[in-house]
Amino acid sequence: MYASKISKIAAAGAGSLLLLGAGSGIAVGENQDEAVQRAKAVCDEGTLCVWDGPDFTGNVNEFTQCPDGPLPFTDFADGRAGSWLNTQYEPGEAVFFGPDPANPEGPWIEKYRSPVNEAISEGEAFDLTGVDNC
């Protein structure tokens, strides 16, 4: 749906990390792999981590427990996800939600599914405001 707004940086075989993004917010002298390693230093194995800024910057929410439905992001200036790293264990798919463009004040709708071992460095275009990590 939003694939045209992000570019595929690297994808390899089983057990590797899928990294998507344009890389505009990466620290000076830092490449995409280094940005993911920096994110992994914050995000423990088996966790879904969501940052409010691109390239794993800004405030972070860590999700390890199964919620009763989607949870909103906390301490995010605009309430929206900017980037995320999914290091959950199989099946570990995280379901992201956001406002319905046809009914912005109504209930959230499903907008994106993040598989295990995925890193999205530029997620703002998805307009995501909450997640169910289980």
mmCIF file of the C-alpha atoms, coordinates in Angstrom:
data_MODEL
# 
_entry.id   MODEL 
# 
loop_
_atom_site.group_PDB 
_atom_site.id 
_atom_site.type_symbol 
_atom_site.label_atom_id 
_atom_site.label_alt_id 
_atom_site.label_comp_id 
_atom_site.label_asym_id 
_atom_site.label_entity_id 
_atom_site.label_seq_id 
_atom_site.pdbx_PDB_ins_code 
_atom_site.Cartn_x 
_atom_site.Cartn_y 
_atom_site.Cartn_z 
_atom_site.occupancy 
_atom_site.B_iso_or_equiv 
_atom_site.pdbx_formal_charge 
_atom_site.auth_seq_id 
_atom_site.auth_comp_id 
_atom_site.auth_asym_id 
_atom_site.auth_atom_id 
_atom_site.pdbx_PDB_model_num 
ATOM 1   C CA . MET A 1 1   ? 0.000   0.000   0.000  1.00 0.00 ? 1   MET A CA 1 
ATOM 2   C CA . TYR A 1 2   ? 2.751   2.465   0.936  1.00 0.00 ? 2   TYR A CA 1 
ATOM 3   C CA . ALA A 1 3   ? 5.604   0.577   -0.711 1.00 0.00 ? 3   ALA A CA 1 
ATOM 4   C CA . SER A 1 4   ? 6.282   3.452   -3.092 1.00 0.00 ? 4   SER A CA 1 
ATOM 5   C CA . LYS A 1 5   ? 7.125   5.719   -0.139 1.00 0.00 ? 5   LYS A CA 1 
ATOM 6   C CA . ILE A 1 6   ? 9.927   3.507   1.143  1.00 0.00 ? 6   ILE A CA 1 
ATOM 7   C CA . SER A 1 7   ? 12.810  1.833   -0.580 1.00 0.00 ? 7   SER A CA 1 
ATOM 8   C CA . LYS A 1 8   ? 14.166  -1.616  0.047  1.00 0.00 ? 8   LYS A CA 1 
ATOM 9   C CA . ILE A 1 9   ? 17.676  -1.363  1.456  1.00 0.00 ? 9   ILE A CA 1 
ATOM 10  C CA . ALA A 1 10  ? 18.554  -4.944  2.286  1.00 0.00 ? 10  ALA A CA 1 
ATOM 11  C CA . ALA A 1 11  ? 16.872  -8.305  2.449  1.00 0.00 ? 11  ALA A CA 1 
ATOM 12  C CA . ALA A 1 12  ? 18.567  -11.637 2.880  1.00 0.00 ? 12  ALA A CA 1 
ATOM 13  C CA . GLY A 1 13  ? 17.692  -15.237 3.724  1.00 0.00 ? 13  GLY A CA 1 
ATOM 14  C CA . ALA A 1 14  ? 15.978  -16.826 6.703  1.00 0.00 ? 14  ALA A CA 1 
ATOM 15  C CA . GLY A 1 15  ? 16.948  -15.549 10.116 1.00 0.00 ? 15  GLY A CA 1 
ATOM 16  C CA . SER A 1 16  ? 18.150  -12.219 8.813  1.00 0.00 ? 16  SER A CA 1 
ATOM 17  C CA . LEU A 1 17  ? 16.684  -8.782  9.298  1.00 0.00 ? 17  LEU A CA 1 
ATOM 18  C CA . LEU A 1 18  ? 14.533  -7.117  6.669  1.00 0.00 ? 18  LEU A CA 1 
ATOM 19  C CA . LEU A 1 19  ? 15.402  -3.429  6.565  1.00 0.00 ? 19  LEU A CA 1 
ATOM 20  C CA . LEU A 1 20  ? 13.287  -0.878  4.752  1.00 0.00 ? 20  LEU A CA 1 
ATOM 21  C CA . GLY A 1 21  ? 13.727  2.865   4.592  1.00 0.00 ? 21  GLY A CA 1 
ATOM 22  C CA . ALA A 1 22  ? 15.174  5.828   2.819  1.00 0.00 ? 22  ALA A CA 1 
ATOM 23  C CA . GLY A 1 23  ? 17.813  6.572   5.436  1.00 0.00 ? 23  GLY A CA 1 
ATOM 24  C CA . SER A 1 24  ? 17.428  10.348  5.556  1.00 0.00 ? 24  SER A CA 1 
ATOM 25  C CA . GLY A 1 25  ? 17.556  10.549  9.359  1.00 0.00 ? 25  GLY A CA 1 
ATOM 26  C CA . ILE A 1 26  ? 20.588  8.360   9.947  1.00 0.00 ? 26  ILE A CA 1 
ATOM 27  C CA . ALA A 1 27  ? 23.320  9.897   12.075 1.00 0.00 ? 27  ALA A CA 1 
ATOM 28  C CA . VAL A 1 28  ? 26.243  11.437  10.228 1.00 0.00 ? 28  VAL A CA 1 
ATOM 29  C CA . GLY A 1 29  ? 28.668  8.709   9.232  1.00 0.00 ? 29  GLY A CA 1 
ATOM 30  C CA . GLU A 1 30  ? 26.157  5.962   10.078 1.00 0.00 ? 30  GLU A CA 1 
ATOM 31  C CA . ASN A 1 31  ? 24.884  3.486   7.486  1.00 0.00 ? 31  ASN A CA 1 
ATOM 32  C CA . GLN A 1 32  ? 21.626  1.501   7.627  1.00 0.00 ? 32  GLN A CA 1 
ATOM 33  C CA . ASP A 1 33  ? 23.258  -1.548  9.234  1.00 0.00 ? 33  ASP A CA 1 
ATOM 34  C CA . GLU A 1 34  ? 24.771  0.630   11.960 1.00 0.00 ? 34  GLU A CA 1 
ATOM 35  C CA . ALA A 1 35  ? 21.393  2.291   12.569 1.00 0.00 ? 35  ALA A CA 1 
ATOM 36  C CA . VAL A 1 36  ? 19.799  -1.139  13.044 1.00 0.00 ? 36  VAL A CA 1 
ATOM 37  C CA . GLN A 1 37  ? 22.597  -2.203  15.397 1.00 0.00 ? 37  GLN A CA 1 
ATOM 38  C CA . ARG A 1 38  ? 22.015  0.973   17.423 1.00 0.00 ? 38  ARG A CA 1 
ATOM 39  C CA . ALA A 1 39  ? 18.298  0.106   17.572 1.00 0.00 ? 39  ALA A CA 1 
ATOM 40  C CA . LYS A 1 40  ? 19.078  -3.468  18.643 1.00 0.00 ? 40  LYS A CA 1 
ATOM 41  C CA . ALA A 1 41  ? 21.172  -2.103  21.523 1.00 0.00 ? 41  ALA A CA 1 
ATOM 42  C CA . VAL A 1 42  ? 17.973  -0.493  22.857 1.00 0.00 ? 42  VAL A CA 1 
ATOM 43  C CA . CYS A 1 43  ? 15.471  -3.166  21.830 1.00 0.00 ? 43  CYS A CA 1 
ATOM 44  C CA . ASP A 1 44  ? 15.900  -6.511  23.588 1.00 0.00 ? 44  ASP A CA 1 
ATOM 45  C CA . GLU A 1 45  ? 15.465  -9.757  21.664 1.00 0.00 ? 45  GLU A CA 1 
ATOM 46  C CA . GLY A 1 46  ? 11.816  -10.834 21.678 1.00 0.00 ? 46  GLY A CA 1 
ATOM 47  C CA . THR A 1 47  ? 10.540  -7.242  21.824 1.00 0.00 ? 47  THR A CA 1 
ATOM 48  C CA . LEU A 1 48  ? 8.738   -4.892  19.459 1.00 0.00 ? 48  LEU A CA 1 
ATOM 49  C CA . CYS A 1 49  ? 10.219  -1.394  19.749 1.00 0.00 ? 49  CYS A CA 1 
ATOM 50  C CA . VAL A 1 50  ? 8.576   1.632   18.163 1.00 0.00 ? 50  VAL A CA 1 
ATOM 51  C CA . TRP A 1 51  ? 10.232  5.072   17.982 1.00 0.00 ? 51  TRP A CA 1 
ATOM 52  C CA . ASP A 1 52  ? 8.478   8.359   17.289 1.00 0.00 ? 52  ASP A CA 1 
ATOM 53  C CA . GLY A 1 53  ? 11.270  9.556   14.988 1.00 0.00 ? 53  GLY A CA 1 
ATOM 54  C CA . PRO A 1 54  ? 12.712  8.115   11.800 1.00 0.00 ? 54  PRO A CA 1 
ATOM 55  C CA . ASP A 1 55  ? 15.783  5.880   11.870 1.00 0.00 ? 55  ASP A CA 1 
ATOM 56  C CA . PHE A 1 56  ? 15.153  4.641   15.419 1.00 0.00 ? 56  PHE A CA 1 
ATOM 57  C CA . THR A 1 57  ? 15.428  8.078   17.026 1.00 0.00 ? 57  THR A CA 1 
ATOM 58  C CA . GLY A 1 58  ? 13.393  9.919   19.640 1.00 0.00 ? 58  GLY A CA 1 
ATOM 59  C CA . ASN A 1 59  ? 11.141  8.374   22.274 1.00 0.00 ? 59  ASN A CA 1 
ATOM 60  C CA . VAL A 1 60  ? 10.726  4.602   22.198 1.00 0.00 ? 60  VAL A CA 1 
ATOM 61  C CA . ASN A 1 61  ? 7.896   2.298   23.293 1.00 0.00 ? 61  ASN A CA 1 
ATOM 62  C CA . GLU A 1 62  ? 8.801   -1.327  24.011 1.00 0.00 ? 62  GLU A CA 1 
ATOM 63  C CA . PHE A 1 63  ? 6.130   -4.026  23.737 1.00 0.00 ? 63  PHE A CA 1 
ATOM 64  C CA . THR A 1 64  ? 6.693   -7.432  25.346 1.00 0.00 ? 64  THR A CA 1 
ATOM 65  C CA . GLN A 1 65  ? 3.282   -8.377  26.788 1.00 0.00 ? 65  GLN A CA 1 
ATOM 66  C CA . CYS A 1 66  ? 0.127   -9.217  24.841 1.00 0.00 ? 66  CYS A CA 1 
ATOM 67  C CA . PRO A 1 67  ? -2.416  -6.395  25.178 1.00 0.00 ? 67  PRO A CA 1 
ATOM 68  C CA . ASP A 1 68  ? -6.198  -6.558  25.075 1.00 0.00 ? 68  ASP A CA 1 
ATOM 69  C CA . GLY A 1 69  ? -6.445  -4.958  21.661 1.00 0.00 ? 69  GLY A CA 1 
ATOM 70  C CA . PRO A 1 70  ? -4.273  -2.252  20.128 1.00 0.00 ? 70  PRO A CA 1 
ATOM 71  C CA . LEU A 1 71  ? -2.376  0.079   22.434 1.00 0.00 ? 71  LEU A CA 1 
ATOM 72  C CA . PRO A 1 72  ? -1.650  3.724   21.623 1.00 0.00 ? 72  PRO A CA 1 
ATOM 73  C CA . PHE A 1 73  ? 1.936   4.925   21.564 1.00 0.00 ? 73  PHE A CA 1 
ATOM 74  C CA . THR A 1 74  ? 2.879   6.896   24.674 1.00 0.00 ? 74  THR A CA 1 
ATOM 75  C CA . ASP A 1 75  ? 5.167   9.926   24.939 1.00 0.00 ? 75  ASP A CA 1 
ATOM 76  C CA . PHE A 1 76  ? 5.156   10.479  21.171 1.00 0.00 ? 76  PHE A CA 1 
ATOM 77  C CA . ALA A 1 77  ? 4.754   14.163  20.274 1.00 0.00 ? 77  ALA A CA 1 
ATOM 78  C CA . ASP A 1 78  ? 2.216   13.479  17.518 1.00 0.00 ? 78  ASP A CA 1 
ATOM 79  C CA . GLY A 1 79  ? 1.155   10.010  18.708 1.00 0.00 ? 79  GLY A CA 1 
ATOM 80  C CA . ARG A 1 80  ? 2.478   8.358   15.543 1.00 0.00 ? 80  ARG A CA 1 
ATOM 81  C CA . ALA A 1 81  ? 5.150   5.760   14.835 1.00 0.00 ? 81  ALA A CA 1 
ATOM 82  C CA . GLY A 1 82  ? 8.250   6.965   13.020 1.00 0.00 ? 82  GLY A CA 1 
ATOM 83  C CA . SER A 1 83  ? 10.249  3.721   12.896 1.00 0.00 ? 83  SER A CA 1 
ATOM 84  C CA . TRP A 1 84  ? 10.232  0.270   14.465 1.00 0.00 ? 84  TRP A CA 1 
ATOM 85  C CA . LEU A 1 85  ? 12.222  -2.886  15.051 1.00 0.00 ? 85  LEU A CA 1 
ATOM 86  C CA . ASN A 1 86  ? 10.398  -6.200  15.460 1.00 0.00 ? 86  ASN A CA 1 
ATOM 87  C CA . THR A 1 87  ? 12.625  -8.760  17.201 1.00 0.00 ? 87  THR A CA 1 
ATOM 88  C CA . GLN A 1 88  ? 9.734   -10.827 18.566 1.00 0.00 ? 88  GLN A CA 1 
ATOM 89  C CA . TYR A 1 89  ? 9.817   -14.602 18.374 1.00 0.00 ? 89  TYR A CA 1 
ATOM 90  C CA . GLU A 1 90  ? 7.809   -16.570 15.795 1.00 0.00 ? 90  GLU A CA 1 
ATOM 91  C CA . PRO A 1 91  ? 4.999   -16.143 14.987 1.00 0.00 ? 91  PRO A CA 1 
ATOM 92  C CA . GLY A 1 92  ? 5.398   -12.629 16.493 1.00 0.00 ? 92  GLY A CA 1 
ATOM 93  C CA . GLU A 1 93  ? 3.631   -10.599 13.825 1.00 0.00 ? 93  GLU A CA 1 
ATOM 94  C CA . ALA A 1 94  ? 2.797   -7.097  15.067 1.00 0.00 ? 94  ALA A CA 1 
ATOM 95  C CA . VAL A 1 95  ? -0.376  -5.476  13.749 1.00 0.00 ? 95  VAL A CA 1 
ATOM 96  C CA . PHE A 1 96  ? -0.278  -1.687  13.497 1.00 0.00 ? 96  PHE A CA 1 
ATOM 97  C CA . PHE A 1 97  ? -3.392  0.473   13.518 1.00 0.00 ? 97  PHE A CA 1 
ATOM 98  C CA . GLY A 1 98  ? -4.213  4.045   12.623 1.00 0.00 ? 98  GLY A CA 1 
ATOM 99  C CA . PRO A 1 99  ? -7.049  6.390   11.788 1.00 0.00 ? 99  PRO A CA 1 
ATOM 100 C CA . ASP A 1 100 ? -9.472  5.542   9.011  1.00 0.00 ? 100 ASP A CA 1 
ATOM 101 C CA . PRO A 1 101 ? -9.068  8.247   6.332  1.00 0.00 ? 101 PRO A CA 1 
ATOM 102 C CA . ALA A 1 102 ? -12.807 7.999   5.639  1.00 0.00 ? 102 ALA A CA 1 
ATOM 103 C CA . ASN A 1 103 ? -13.635 8.428   9.344  1.00 0.00 ? 103 ASN A CA 1 
ATOM 104 C CA . PRO A 1 104 ? -10.648 10.014  11.176 1.00 0.00 ? 104 PRO A CA 1 
ATOM 105 C CA . GLU A 1 105 ? -12.546 10.337  14.464 1.00 0.00 ? 105 GLU A CA 1 
ATOM 106 C CA . GLY A 1 106 ? -13.838 6.752   14.336 1.00 0.00 ? 106 GLY A CA 1 
ATOM 107 C CA . PRO A 1 107 ? -12.172 3.556   15.536 1.00 0.00 ? 107 PRO A CA 1 
ATOM 108 C CA . TRP A 1 108 ? -8.703  2.663   14.315 1.00 0.00 ? 108 TRP A CA 1 
ATOM 109 C CA . ILE A 1 109 ? -8.296  0.351   11.364 1.00 0.00 ? 109 ILE A CA 1 
ATOM 110 C CA . GLU A 1 110 ? -5.543  -2.148  10.606 1.00 0.00 ? 110 GLU A CA 1 
ATOM 111 C CA . LYS A 1 111 ? -2.897  -0.524  8.421  1.00 0.00 ? 111 LYS A CA 1 
ATOM 112 C CA . TYR A 1 112 ? 0.243   -2.680  8.474  1.00 0.00 ? 112 TYR A CA 1 
ATOM 113 C CA . ARG A 1 113 ? 1.532   -6.096  9.590  1.00 0.00 ? 113 ARG A CA 1 
ATOM 114 C CA . SER A 1 114 ? 5.158   -6.311  10.671 1.00 0.00 ? 114 SER A CA 1 
ATOM 115 C CA . PRO A 1 115 ? 6.738   -9.773  10.490 1.00 0.00 ? 115 PRO A CA 1 
ATOM 116 C CA . VAL A 1 116 ? 9.429   -11.001 12.864 1.00 0.00 ? 116 VAL A CA 1 
ATOM 117 C CA . ASN A 1 117 ? 12.920  -9.645  12.128 1.00 0.00 ? 117 ASN A CA 1 
ATOM 118 C CA . GLU A 1 118 ? 11.781  -6.508  10.375 1.00 0.00 ? 118 GLU A CA 1 
ATOM 119 C CA . ALA A 1 119 ? 13.205  -3.016  10.751 1.00 0.00 ? 119 ALA A CA 1 
ATOM 120 C CA . ILE A 1 120 ? 11.392  -0.032  9.266  1.00 0.00 ? 120 ILE A CA 1 
ATOM 121 C CA . SER A 1 121 ? 13.435  3.141   9.501  1.00 0.00 ? 121 SER A CA 1 
ATOM 122 C CA . GLU A 1 122 ? 10.969  5.468   7.759  1.00 0.00 ? 122 GLU A CA 1 
ATOM 123 C CA . GLY A 1 123 ? 7.445   4.648   8.913  1.00 0.00 ? 123 GLY A CA 1 
ATOM 124 C CA . GLU A 1 124 ? 5.792   8.072   9.078  1.00 0.00 ? 124 GLU A CA 1 
ATOM 125 C CA . ALA A 1 125 ? 3.884   7.612   5.804  1.00 0.00 ? 125 ALA A CA 1 
ATOM 126 C CA . PHE A 1 126 ? 1.960   4.682   7.278  1.00 0.00 ? 126 PHE A CA 1 
ATOM 127 C CA . ASP A 1 127 ? 0.146   7.027   9.748  1.00 0.00 ? 127 ASP A CA 1 
ATOM 128 C CA . LEU A 1 128 ? 0.217   4.484   12.595 1.00 0.00 ? 128 LEU A CA 1 
ATOM 129 C CA . THR A 1 129 ? -1.092  5.422   16.040 1.00 0.00 ? 129 THR A CA 1 
ATOM 130 C CA . GLY A 1 130 ? -1.211  2.078   17.860 1.00 0.00 ? 130 GLY A CA 1 
ATOM 131 C CA . VAL A 1 131 ? -0.162  -1.560  17.800 1.00 0.00 ? 131 VAL A CA 1 
ATOM 132 C CA . ASP A 1 132 ? -1.189  -5.032  18.893 1.00 0.00 ? 132 ASP A CA 1 
ATOM 133 C CA . ASN A 1 133 ? 2.097   -6.899  19.152 1.00 0.00 ? 133 ASN A CA 1 
ATOM 134 C CA . CYS A 1 134 ? 0.570   -10.364 19.630 1.00 0.00 ? 134 CYS A CA 1 
# 
